[in-house]
Amino acid sequence: MVTTRAGSQHTSSTSSSTPTVTGPAADPNRIIAIVTGSNSGFGLGLCHSLLANLSTADAPVPIAVPQASALAPALRDKLATPKGEAAALESAVIRAPHPALTLVLAVRSEANALDARTAILARHRADLAKRRANGVAVPEGWEENLRVEYELVDLDQVGGDRGVLAFAERVRRRYPHVTSLFLNAGYAAITQVVIPRFMWSIVTDGPMYALHHPRYNIEEVGARSADGERGRVWGINVLAPYILSKELAPTLRASPKSLPYDPRIVYTSSIEAEAEGLSANPLDDVQLLEYETSYRASKYMGDLVVTQLDAELGNDAERPIRVISAEPGCVATNIAVSGLGAWQWLVQVKWLCYWLSFYLAYLFGSPHHPVWASDGAAPMLYAALVGSAYLLPASKLAGPKLHVVARRFRSPGVKYGEVDEWESHADVAAGVVKTCETIRREWHERQQ
């Protein structure tokens, strides 16, 4: 049975019964995954790939197989022998009974949620039909037990019925646990893509660099949240992920230990998330209101916040929750094309040109251009599903960052990395977290 959730209602696509607010009963053999921004771009691609991977039967889950390129240097000996490689493959096999899946789409509008849900299920059904036609096994009861649901949330709001705090409260009330929290939604206040600058960047920096370090976008300076209280880009890309992580940590800890995957939080970073994106004194403008390029700075701040959360939650004595950054490369998503103008026909033409330029980069061997959002989602899924034995513990490294590696005409790989200059920016990270925590507590007090 596939169910849908909206606001305070719970309706079944296979029944005409009266809606009820009753949440699902606790099921120790059910993976519950939440994906913010799941109606388009990397979020939608992540959902497609998640269903494709978790419906694997009698074989290693492809994206959960440990990759040598994705291991920290201290762990690479684990794959250095045939015995180690066999153990790695074995670690990615889901044991019977195969767990069910509830996928929660966290989006702003019901229309977007329904469209995304329809697209996800249609593609998954087609994939399963193709597998069966080829004699590939599908877990028994997989389709019958699959739930694709949605919850509405506006990450620009902290309070209110659609705000982040209310969303977290609904999740805590309706779901007995959460296994994977994908903090994927992002926002860039891009008002224009300056084509002459783009062409000049290709000439001076080379096409590969220009296509994954866009220095030709014009962004709105000082964009504020709808209530006027915060920097909008900072609020969506930094504050909202922090609040969701803190608010849902107890629900993640409740994830049954019998499930094949440990509770994890995965933050969708950016290839632009680098220390050089910050000003000389970043804590003087922590909400990035004076930045001409707030997006890249916000994504780097998000990475820094992740290091602090991983150090805190990943070392929890009761139940560690790893918090990991993942960088999906460059794909023509809504963020990438948000500055292409208001004339829809021209936007479509420009988008096609943008996509073709990314595809050419892919053909020429760029590791940063996976072309398809579902391929770009590889490091996010790997971060959530790879065995904990193949991650350095948070006590040894609280700044891991996994990167996509596009490979021509092959499935993408995952590469190990660390948040750029995270150790030397620990004071900035602590300052940003302090600001986020202050806002979270203030809003709790307001809503009492």
Secondary structure, DSSP 8 states (H G I E B T S, - for coil): --EEEETTEEEETT-------------TTEEEEEEETTTSHHHHHHHHHHHHHHT--SSB-GGGS--GGGS-GGGGGGGSSHHHHHHHHHHTB--SS--EEEEEEEES-HHHHHHHHHHHHHHHHHHHHHHHHTT----TTHHHH-EEEEEE--TT-SSSTTSHHHHHHHHHHH-S--SEEEE------EEEE-HHHHHHHHHHH-HHHHHHS---EEE-TT-B-TTSSSBHHHIIIIIHHHHHHHHHHHHHHTS-TTSSS--EEEEE--TT--GGGS-SSGGGGTT-TT-SSHHHHHHHHHHHHHHHHHHHHTT-SS---EEEEEE------TTTTTTS-S-HHHHHHHHHHHHHHHHHHHHTT-TT--SSHHHHTHHHHHHHHS-GGGS--TTT-S-EEEEEE--TTS--EEEEEE-TTTTTTHHHHHHHHHHHHHHHHHHHHHT-
